[in-house]
Amino acid sequence: EEPALGEFAPVVLTGGLALPHDDDVAARAAARAFAAEVAREHGQPVRVEGAEHRAITLRELGLLVKHVKQHSRSWVGRRWSAGAWREVRGLKPEEVNLYDVNLNLLARLGAELGISFSELFACGQERKPKVFLSHAWSHSLLQTYEALVQHAKDRGYGEDEPIWICAFAIRQHAVELGAIEDSPFFKALKATAMTLIIVAAEGEGVLDRSWCALEMNLAMVEGGAGYLTDIYTHHKRKVQRLTDGLIAANENHASKKAGRDKKFPFAIIERALNFALADTK
């Protein structure tokens, strides 16, 4: 059985500048170049205290996607194969997940600058998130971005609306979460108006990770009246959606939602109905 990636070796740092694969000159140079490019437009990064205030926008996530498409073939990743985690090099953009982004960019930015990804852009300003994203780090970055773009269209928010994504809000070189009620996850979710849950096509990731299960429970229990919880996945090369009620995108009747719901893969629904917390990692 494939263990959680964090069980293989730490990919975030608690101190010092040494990173796994620190001899990868091209990857290190690309990370520094990315930070410099952002600084030219947004100024030098300023720390924002409280990870719950470090949301990012679709526009900023789009810059990351562009960077991945340009540089992922110089990156190093880890994949489960033949009962062990193995190093892979030369990642295709569509293969890149958030573990890869963390290893090759986020942890490097943290080690060199002491900041999260969000703090590159925020100019020292706190951002109250509108949307909370719950997903597994093993999910494709490009598919995550595509789902968020679709969600923005469906829910009628723009590319500059703050979205809370843990990987980009937390300083990955020095992760400190605290108790659940004091964690940035809990505080950020309480501040949002909706949660988007992204599930991989086969249902793995969100449905077999205990932390994702906690986020889903908090969204449904703590959200309160009017809080929205949407579930998106990729199926047959398209984003399929189960939304909490009608959406803003040309949908004014329940029959349209019913037709859209029928396209959502039943296998994911079936797996969700058989969910057991004891089986999660």
N, C-alpha and C positions, 0 to 999 in steps of 0.2 A: 504494500500500500504506500502511495506517495505521501510523505509527511509534509507539514507546512514548511515552506522554504526557510523560514527563520530558524528551523531546527538544524539546518546544515552548517551554517556559519554566520556570524553577525555581518550584516551588510551596512549597518549604521554604526557610528562611532560615539563613544562617550568621552573622548578626549584625544589629543594628538592629531597629526595631519596624515598619518599613513592610512591609505585605503587599499582594499584588495585591488590587484592589478594596477598599482600606481606606476608601473613601468609603461603603461599605455599612453605614450606621449600624445598621440593624436586625439584620444578621448579627453585627456586633461586640457589640451589646448582648445578643443572645441567647447568645453564647459566654460573656460575663462572667456572665450570669444563671445559666447552667448550672454554672459553677465555684462560684458563690456557693451554689447549691442543694445541691451535693455537700458543700461545706464546712460547711453547717449540720448535717449528719448525721455527717460523718467528720472534721471539724476542718480547719484550714488544711493544705494539701498540704505534705508533707515529702518531700524528694528521696531516692530510693533509687538508690544507685550500682550500676552493672552492669545493662544492659538485659535480660540473661537472667533477672534476678530480678523483672522487672516484668510478671507475668502479670495477667490480669483474669479476672473471673468472668462467667457468663451473666447473673447478676442485674445487674451493672454494665453489660454490653452492652445489656441490656434498657432501661436508663435512657437510653442513647444512642439506641436505636431510637425510644423515646418522644419524645425531643427532636427527632429528625429528622422524625417525623410532624407535630410541632407547628410546626416552623420552616423546613422545607426550601424552602418557596415564597418565602422571602426570600433564599435562597442563590443563588450563582453557580457554574456548572459550565463545563466545556470538553468539546466533543464534536467528533469528526472528521467533517467534512462537505465535500464537493466539493473534496477534496485539501488541506484546511487545517483547523487547529484553530480552532474558533469558540466564542465566549462564549455561553452560554445562561443565562437567568435564570428564576426561578420553577420550581424542580425539584419534580416530584411525588415523594413518599416512595419509591415503588417504583423510581424512576429513579436514586436516589442510590447512588453507589458510593464506594469508599474514597478515590479522588482528590478527590471532592467533600467528604467528611468532613474530609480533611486540609486542603484549601484554606479551608474555612469555619469549622472548629473546632479541629482539632489544632494547626495551625501558629499560629493565634491564641493558643491556650492556651500554647504553647511560648514565643512571643514576649513575652507579657505576664507569665508566671509562671515560665518556664524549666524546665518539667516536661513529662513525657509524660502521656497520658491515664490510664494506670495509677496514676501517682503522686497523682492526685486522691483515690484511694480507699484506698491501701495503708497510710496512717498511718505511713509510714517503715519498714514491715516488708518484708523480702524474701519473695517468694513462689516456691516451687518448683512449676513447672507440671506438671500431669498429662498434658495434651494439647497437642500442637503443631499449629497450623493452617497448612496450606500452601494458598494460594489467590492469585488475581490480584486486584489492586486494582480492576480494571475490573468485577468481579463485583458484583451488587446487594447492598447492605448488608442489606436485609430478607431476601433469600434466604439469605445467609450466616448470619444469625441463626437462621432457620428450620432450616437444616441442622444447626447446632450444637445446637439444642434437641432435634432428633431423635436426634443422636448421643449426647447425654447420656442419653436414654431407652434407647437401644440398648445402651450400655456401662455403664449403671447408676451414673453419677456425678451429683451434685447441682448446683444452680445456683450454689453457692459454691465449686466446685472450680476451681482456677486453670488457665487456658488461656493459652498463649502465642501472641499475635497481633502480628506485627511492627509494624503501624501504631500500636498502642496501647502498645507497650513502649518504642519508640524515641522520643527527643525530636525531634519533627519540625522544630523550628526550627534544629537543629544536628546533622545526621546524620553519625555517624562509625562506620564498620563495621569497619575494619581488615582483616587477612588472614582468609581463610575459617576457619582453625582458631581464631582469636582472636575471631571475630565473635559477637555475641549469638545469632544464628541457630543456629550450630553448638553453642554451649554450652547453649542452651535445649533443642534437640532431644535432646541427649545426656542431659538430666535427665528427660525425659518417658517415659511408659510406652507412648504411642501417638501416631500422627500421623493427622490427618484431612485428606484432600485433597479440596477442593471444586472441581469442574469445571463450567464453564458448559454449558448444554444442548447447544451445538454443539461443545463441546470446546475452544473458544478460551480464551485466558487462560493457564491452567496449562500447556497443551500447546504453547504457542508463546512461552513466556517462559523464558529460560535460567536465571534465578534459581530459578524454581519447579522446573525440571528438577533443579537441584542439590539442592534440599530433598528431592525425591522419592528421589533417589539416596542421600542421607545417611540417610533414614529406612529404606531397604531394606538398606543396607550396614552402617551404623553402629549400627543399632538393637539388634542382637544377638538372642539366643534369647529368645523370648517377647514381643518387641516387635510391636505391632500397627499395621498400616497399612490404613486404611479409605478408600474413595473414594465420595463422595456427589455427586449432581447433582439438578437439578430437571428433571422430565419430566412433561408433561401435568398441570402444576400440583401435582405431588406430589414429595416428596423420595424419590429412588430410591437404593439403597445397594448397593455391593459391599463386603462386610466381610471382614476377615481372620479366618475361622473363624466360629463361632456367636456370637450376641449374647445379652445378658442378657434382652432383652425377649421373654418368652414363646417362646423358641426352644430346644428341647431335642433337636432331631433334624435331621440333615443335609437331609432332604427339605424342611423349611421354608425353609432357606437357599437350596436350589436353586430353589424357587418364587419366592423374592424376587429372586434373581439374574437370573431370566428377564425381569424388568421393567426392568432397567437397559438404557438405550438402546445398542444394538449399534454405532451410528455412532461413539460415543465410544471404545468398545473398538477398533474398526477404526482410528480415527485414532491412538490410542495405539500400536498395533502398527506403524504407519508413522512413528512419531516419529523425527525426525532433529535432533540438537542443532544442526547447521549451519543449520537453518531457523529457529531461534528468534531472538528479539530480546533 
